[in-house]
Amino acid sequence: MSGLNASLGYFVAVVIFAASVRTLVRKWPRFSFILEFASSFMLVACWLEVQTIVEVGEWAGGLGPDVTVTMLFVLLLTHGVICGGMSGNPTLAVQGFLQLEATTLLTLLTVVAQFLGAHLALLVAVYYWGLELTDMHMIKNLMARECSTSLLVSLLQGFFTECVCALIFHLVHLNLRRRSALIRVPLIAVLLTFLSHTARGYTSAYMNPSLAYGLTFHCPGFTFTEYAVVYWLSSLTGKLLNKSNIHALADSSLRVNTLFRATVCFPGMTLALLLYMGHIPRIFAKNLFYFQKTRFRVPKGDKAEKKKQ
């Protein structure tokens, strides 16, 4: 129980830091990327402690799986409430860029801030473990350099798992983003907890490049490039459409071929955006799936006159 109390104290300190940064910076909209820094820091720092409880606490602290799942849900729920629209997720930042909702510079600053927040969270967590406040943290400190990787399957299986989970997450997120926070935040927290727990034996379904960077990229077992393929490429984008693909969109006879290329080239978030909107606004305007009906109808009298003429 003492180990759990120490972890709760750590969570509270991280949440207070993130809330303080949000309070200080939200007065200046130009520096919204700093809020993403705090959001990513809070998410990674707290998830690292949850990961510690999962790896060590179940046998060193007597904490069962029900406790870890509950703590993860509470973490995600608290993160959604405290950080609001700041996700701490680079894929959502790029998604806003592809939807023409953010400029190139702001997107780059946001993504950089998110990775810096994740890196700082890792440094803070390592320092916290070094204090060895409990037996659980002492064991974690001893095994910090030989941590267990979250990627427990082959690269192909891991890529497919992350891609499918990212597709599900982004489709749900796109459908809920205009709903009230009272509905959106709990549902997203439940979905992320479910996907993470379900994929625990595969990749842990992070669906967040900066989160994966802070949680598992430093662990032995795979190279940086292999981790990037599984946790970054599957969540973000593969190879974007080139100019020949864009010109092909204008020809309806090539629609099937274009859809096939888009499916191959747009894993994870981009595929979800394509399925949700029917097109990628930043890349092409041609709607591949959905046809919008015109709001104006020609009067029946006019149609009859045209036929007589």
C-alpha positions as CSV (number, residue, x, y, z in Angstrom):
1,M,0.0,0.0,0.0
2,S,2.9,2.4,0.7
3,G,4.1,1.8,-2.9
4,L,0.6,2.8,-4.2
5,N,0.6,5.9,-1.9
6,A,4.0,7.0,-3.4
7,S,2.7,6.5,-6.9
8,L,-0.4,8.5,-6.1
9,G,1.7,11.4,-4.8
10,Y,3.8,11.2,-8.0
11,F,0.6,11.4,-10.1
12,V,-0.7,14.4,-8.2
13,A,2.6,16.3,-8.6
14,V,2.7,15.7,-12.3
15,V,-1.0,16.7,-12.7
16,I,-0.4,19.9,-10.7
17,F,2.5,20.8,-13.0
18,A,0.5,20.3,-16.1
19,A,-2.4,22.2,-14.8
20,S,-0.2,25.1,-13.7
21,V,1.4,25.3,-17.2
22,R,-2.1,25.3,-18.8
23,T,-3.2,28.1,-16.5
24,L,-0.2,30.3,-17.2
25,V,0.0,29.8,-21.0
26,R,-3.6,29.6,-22.1
27,K,-3.7,33.4,-22.0
28,W,-1.4,33.5,-25.1
29,P,-2.9,31.5,-27.9
30,R,0.3,31.9,-30.0
31,F,2.1,29.7,-27.6
32,S,-0.4,26.8,-27.7
33,F,2.4,24.4,-28.5
34,I,3.7,24.8,-25.0
35,L,0.4,23.4,-23.8
36,E,1.1,20.4,-26.0
37,F,4.5,20.1,-24.2
38,A,2.7,20.0,-20.8
39,S,0.1,17.6,-22.1
40,S,2.7,15.1,-23.5
41,F,4.8,15.4,-20.3
42,M,1.8,14.6,-18.1
43,L,0.7,11.6,-20.3
44,V,4.2,10.0,-20.6
45,A,5.3,10.7,-17.0
46,C,2.1,9.1,-15.5
47,W,2.0,6.2,-18.0
48,L,5.6,5.4,-17.1
49,E,4.5,4.9,-13.5
50,V,1.6,2.9,-14.5
51,Q,3.9,0.7,-16.6
52,T,6.1,0.3,-13.5
53,I,3.1,-0.9,-11.5
54,V,2.3,-3.4,-14.3
55,E,5.8,-4.7,-14.6
56,V,6.9,-4.7,-10.9
57,G,3.9,-3.8,-8.7
58,E,1.9,-7.0,-9.4
59,W,4.5,-9.2,-7.6
60,A,6.5,-6.7,-5.6
61,G,3.6,-4.6,-4.3
62,G,0.7,-7.0,-4.5
63,L,-1.2,-4.9,-7.0
64,G,-3.4,-6.9,-9.3
65,P,-4.3,-6.3,-12.9
66,D,-7.6,-4.7,-11.9
67,V,-5.7,-1.9,-10.1
68,T,-3.4,-1.2,-13.1
69,V,-6.3,-1.1,-15.5
70,T,-8.3,1.2,-13.2
71,M,-5.3,3.5,-12.8
72,L,-4.7,3.7,-16.5
73,F,-8.4,4.7,-17.1
74,V,-8.2,7.3,-14.3
75,L,-5.0,8.6,-15.9
76,L,-6.5,9.0,-19.3
77,L,-9.7,10.5,-17.9
78,T,-7.7,13.0,-15.8
79,H,-5.5,13.8,-18.8
80,G,-8.6,14.5,-21.0
81,V,-10.1,16.8,-18.3
82,I,-7.0,18.7,-17.4
83,C,-5.5,19.1,-20.8
84,G,-8.8,19.7,-22.7
85,G,-8.1,20.0,-26.4
86,M,-4.4,19.5,-26.0
87,S,-3.9,15.8,-26.8
88,G,-0.1,15.3,-26.5
89,N,-0.4,13.1,-29.6
90,P,1.6,14.0,-32.8
91,T,-0.8,12.1,-35.0
92,L,-3.6,14.4,-34.0
93,A,-1.4,17.4,-34.7
94,V,-0.7,16.1,-38.2
95,Q,-4.4,15.3,-38.6
96,G,-5.2,18.9,-38.0
97,F,-2.6,19.9,-40.5
98,L,-4.1,17.6,-43.1
99,Q,-7.5,19.0,-42.4
100,L,-6.2,22.6,-43.1
101,E,-6.9,23.5,-39.4
102,A,-3.2,24.3,-38.6
103,T,-0.3,25.9,-40.4
104,T,2.9,24.1,-41.2
105,L,5.0,26.1,-38.6
106,L,2.5,25.5,-35.8
107,T,2.3,21.8,-36.6
108,L,6.1,21.5,-36.5
109,L,6.3,23.4,-33.2
110,T,3.6,21.3,-31.7
111,V,5.2,18.0,-32.7
112,V,8.6,19.1,-31.5
113,A,7.1,20.2,-28.2
114,Q,5.3,16.9,-27.7
115,F,8.5,14.9,-28.2
116,L,10.4,17.3,-25.8
117,G,7.7,16.8,-23.2
118,A,8.0,13.0,-23.6
119,H,11.7,13.1,-23.2
120,L,11.6,15.3,-20.2
121,A,9.0,13.0,-18.6
122,L,11.4,10.1,-19.1
123,L,14.2,12.0,-17.4
124,V,11.9,12.9,-14.5
125,A,10.6,9.4,-14.1
126,V,14.2,8.0,-14.0
127,Y,15.1,10.5,-11.3
128,Y,12.0,9.6,-9.4
129,W,12.8,5.9,-9.5
130,G,16.4,6.7,-8.4
131,L,15.0,8.0,-5.1
132,E,13.9,4.4,-4.3
133,L,11.0,5.5,-2.1
134,T,9.6,2.0,-2.1
135,D,10.7,-1.5,-2.9
136,M,8.9,-1.4,-6.2
137,H,10.8,1.7,-7.2
138,M,14.1,0.2,-6.0
139,I,13.6,-2.8,-8.2
140,K,12.5,-0.6,-11.1
141,N,15.7,1.5,-10.7
142,L,17.8,-1.6,-10.8
143,M,16.2,-2.8,-14.0
144,A,15.8,0.6,-15.6
145,R,18.5,0.0,-18.2
146,E,17.2,-3.4,-19.0
147,C,13.5,-2.5,-19.2
148,S,11.0,-4.8,-21.0
149,T,10.0,-3.7,-24.4
150,S,6.3,-3.3,-25.2
151,L,6.8,-4.8,-28.7
152,L,6.3,-8.5,-28.0
153,V,5.7,-9.7,-31.6
154,S,7.4,-9.5,-34.9
155,L,7.6,-6.2,-36.8
156,L,4.9,-7.1,-39.3
157,Q,2.5,-8.2,-36.5
158,G,3.3,-5.1,-34.5
159,F,2.8,-2.8,-37.4
160,F,-0.5,-4.4,-38.3
161,T,-1.7,-4.2,-34.6
162,E,-0.8,-0.5,-34.2
163,C,-2.3,0.3,-37.6
164,V,-5.6,-1.3,-36.8
165,C,-5.8,0.2,-33.3
166,A,-4.9,3.6,-34.7
167,L,-7.5,3.3,-37.4
168,I,-10.2,2.5,-34.8
169,F,-9.1,5.3,-32.4
170,H,-9.0,8.0,-35.1
171,L,-12.3,7.0,-36.6
172,V,-14.0,7.3,-33.1
173,H,-12.1,10.5,-32.3
174,L,-13.2,12.1,-35.6
175,N,-16.8,11.2,-34.9
176,L,-16.7,12.5,-31.3
177,R,-14.6,15.6,-31.6
178,R,-17.6,17.9,-32.0
179,R,-19.5,16.3,-29.1
180,S,-19.6,17.6,-25.6
181,A,-16.6,17.0,-23.5
182,L,-18.8,15.2,-21.0
183,I,-19.4,12.5,-23.6
184,R,-16.1,12.7,-25.6
185,V,-13.5,12.5,-22.8
186,P,-14.9,9.4,-20.9
187,L,-15.6,7.5,-24.2
188,I,-12.0,8.2,-25.5
189,A,-10.6,7.2,-22.1
190,V,-12.6,3.9,-22.1
191,L,-11.5,3.2,-25.7
192,L,-7.8,3.8,-25.1
193,T,-7.9,1.7,-22.0
194,F,-9.6,-1.1,-23.8
195,L,-7.3,-1.1,-26.7
196,S,-4.2,-0.8,-24.5
197,H,-5.3,-3.7,-22.3
198,T,-6.3,-5.8,-25.3
199,A,-3.1,-5.3,-27.2
200,R,-0.9,-5.7,-24.1
201,G,0.6,-9.0,-25.4
202,Y,1.4,-7.4,-28.8
203,T,2.4,-3.7,-28.8
204,S,0.3,-2.2,-25.9
205,A,-1.4,-0.1,-28.6
206,Y,0.1,3.3,-27.8
207,M,-1.2,5.0,-31.0
208,N,0.9,8.0,-30.1
209,P,4.5,8.4,-31.4
210,S,5.7,10.6,-28.5
211,L,4.2,8.3,-25.9
212,A,5.8,5.2,-27.5
213,Y,9.1,7.1,-27.7
214,G,9.0,7.8,-24.0
215,L,7.8,4.3,-22.9
216,T,9.6,1.8,-25.0
217,F,12.2,3.2,-27.5
218,H,14.9,3.2,-24.9
219,C,14.4,-0.5,-24.1
220,P,16.6,-3.2,-25.7
221,G,15.3,-5.8,-28.1
222,F,14.8,-3.7,-31.2
223,T,16.6,-0.9,-33.0
224,F,15.3,2.7,-33.1
225,T,14.4,2.2,-36.8
226,E,12.3,-0.9,-36.0
227,Y,10.5,0.9,-33.2
228,A,9.8,3.8,-35.5
229,V,8.3,1.6,-38.2
230,V,5.9,0.0,-35.7
231,Y,5.0,3.0,-33.5
232,W,5.4,5.9,-35.9
233,L,4.8,4.8,-39.4
234,S,1.7,2.8,-38.5
235,S,0.2,5.7,-36.5
236,L,1.1,8.5,-38.8
237,T,1.5,8.0,-42.5
238,G,3.3,5.8,-44.9
239,K,4.3,7.2,-48.2
240,L,2.0,10.1,-49.2
241,L,0.5,10.3,-52.6
242,N,2.8,11.7,-55.2
243,K,1.8,14.1,-58.0
244,S,0.8,11.3,-60.3
245,N,-1.6,10.0,-57.7
246,I,-3.1,13.5,-57.3
247,H,-3.7,13.9,-61.0
248,A,-5.2,10.4,-61.1
249,L,-7.9,11.5,-58.7
250,A,-9.4,13.8,-61.3
251,D,-10.2,10.8,-63.6
252,S,-13.2,8.8,-62.3
253,S,-12.1,5.8,-64.4
254,L,-9.1,5.4,-62.2
255,R,-11.0,5.6,-58.9
256,V,-10.6,2.0,-58.0
257,N,-6.9,2.1,-58.6
258,T,-6.6,5.3,-56.6
259,L,-8.5,3.8,-53.7
260,F,-6.2,0.8,-53.6
261,R,-3.1,3.1,-53.6
262,A,-4.6,5.3,-50.9
263,T,-5.3,2.3,-48.7
264,V,-1.7,1.0,-49.0
265,C,-0.2,4.5,-48.6
266,F,-2.3,5.8,-45.7
267,P,-2.1,3.5,-42.7
268,G,-3.5,4.5,-39.3
269,M,-4.6,8.1,-38.8
270,T,-4.5,9.0,-42.5
271,L,-6.6,6.1,-43.6
272,A,-9.1,6.9,-40.9
273,L,-9.2,10.5,-42.1
274,L,-9.7,9.3,-45.7
275,L,-12.6,7.0,-44.7
276,Y,-14.2,9.7,-42.5
277,M,-14.0,12.6,-44.9
278,G,-13.6,10.8,-48.3
279,H,-10.6,12.9,-49.1
280,I,-7.5,14.5,-47.5
281,P,-8.0,18.3,-47.7
282,R,-4.3,19.2,-47.6
283,I,-3.5,16.8,-50.5
284,F,-6.5,16.6,-52.7
285,A,-10.1,17.9,-52.8
286,K,-11.7,15.2,-54.9
287,N,-14.1,13.2,-52.7
288,L,-13.6,9.5,-53.3
289,F,-16.5,8.1,-51.2
290,Y,-19.2,10.6,-50.5
291,F,-21.1,12.8,-53.0
292,Q,-22.6,16.0,-51.6
293,K,-26.1,16.8,-52.9
294,T,-26.7,20.4,-54.1
295,R,-28.8,22.6,-51.9
296,F,-30.6,24.2,-54.8
297,R,-33.2,22.4,-56.8
298,V,-34.5,23.4,-60.2
299,P,-38.2,24.2,-60.1
300,K,-40.4,21.6,-61.9
301,G,-41.9,24.3,-64.1
302,D,-38.5,25.2,-65.5
303,K,-37.8,21.6,-66.2
304,A,-41.1,21.3,-68.2
305,E,-40.3,24.4,-70.2
306,K,-36.9,23.2,-71.1
307,K,-38.3,19.9,-72.3
308,K,-40.9,21.7,-74.5
309,Q,-38.1,23.8,-76.1
